[in-house]
Amino acid sequence: MGAVLDMSELSVGYAGTPVCGPITAQAAAGEILGMVGFNGAGKSTAARTIAGKQPMLHGEVRVHGLPVYEDAIPFRRQVAALFDEDAFFPSLSLREHLQLIARGHGLPDPDAAVEAELDFFALRERANAVPASVSSGQRRRLLLASALIRPSSLLILDEPEQRLDPAMRERLGERIKSYADDGGTVLLVTHDPALLLATAGRCLLIDDDVREIAPERAAAEIAGR
Ligand SMILES: Nc1ncnc2c1ncn2[C@@H]1O[C@H](COP(=O)(O)OP(=O)(O)OP(=O)(O)O)[C@@H](O)[C@H]1O
């Protein structure tokens, strides 16, 4: 089977200057590829480039053989992403956010899907509140639910553990694994050794020289920092 995510000598950065070494790696259906590295190593820049949110400098990245282009519907249909940006409709409740996404993506039973996510992310009690009046962790859960409620075949998660309590981190790990068990591909940028170990089958170390390392070694290095 061909790679879902295929990066070849992919160079990422700003104003023509790379932030890390070129990335060559593939991920197939059902694989969870971790991405680790020090603060400022270039992980978010790489993830944002793969998600089509900023232009690449050189090289190539393809999703299902398609060039990365966020405005293209066939690309957007395949790729769900979570970044550290709070983008909410201030006057819509948490439930209404999820309803909008579920309907926009044409889910067959949007209401049932919304209620399932509210339960999974323990948001039911605050489902009728607007984003400004819930906690930062609850807003983060809404963003995760927003990424996971919609259909996709590639899930890009940039430090999804941020602001989650330990129990929710564990649940998130299980959810990421079941996404991959169902055939999805995951790119997981993380500083959480437990989440990495619980999920990733392979791992890239982002640095001046990008290379693949075993998730166990990556987790030990993160834990030892
Ligand atoms: N919009 C930007 N313009 C110019 N440089 C940027 C921009 N955003 C980030 N950088 C720089 O690019 C480098 C890589 O940043 P990036 O956010 O990709 O790192 P990271 O590995 O995700 O770090 P962290 O673990 O702290 O989240 C850093 O030196 C950062 O200061």
The ligand as a Gaussian input file, in Angstrom:
#p B3LYP/6-31G(d) Opt

LIG

0 1
 N        6.249000      32.959000      12.343000
 C        7.569000      32.770000      12.521000
 N        8.465000      33.546000      11.877000
 C        9.798000      33.353000      12.034000
 N       10.320000      32.400000      12.835000
 C        9.477000      31.618000      13.503000
 C        8.059000      31.757000      13.383000
 N        7.467000      30.822000      14.163000
 C        8.471000      30.138000      14.749000
 N        9.676000      30.611000      14.360000
 C       11.004000      30.123000      14.755000
 O       11.217000      28.880000      14.090000
 C       11.940000      27.986000      14.940000
 C       11.147000      26.684000      15.063000
 O        9.948000      26.958000      15.768000
 P        8.830000      25.850000      15.997000
 O        7.660000      26.507000      16.628000
 O        8.630000      25.111000      14.736000
 O        9.589000      24.889000      17.027000
 P        9.034000      23.650000      17.874000
 O       10.013000      22.531000      17.675000
 O        7.624000      23.377000      17.551000
 O        9.188000      24.203000      19.337000
 P        8.346000      23.938000      20.703000
 O        8.747000      22.593000      21.202000
 O        8.842000      25.042000      21.575000
 O        6.881000      24.057000      20.369000
 C       12.151000      28.706000      16.263000
 O       13.460000      29.253000      16.256000
 C       11.095000      29.791000      16.237000
 O       11.521000      30.925000      16.985000

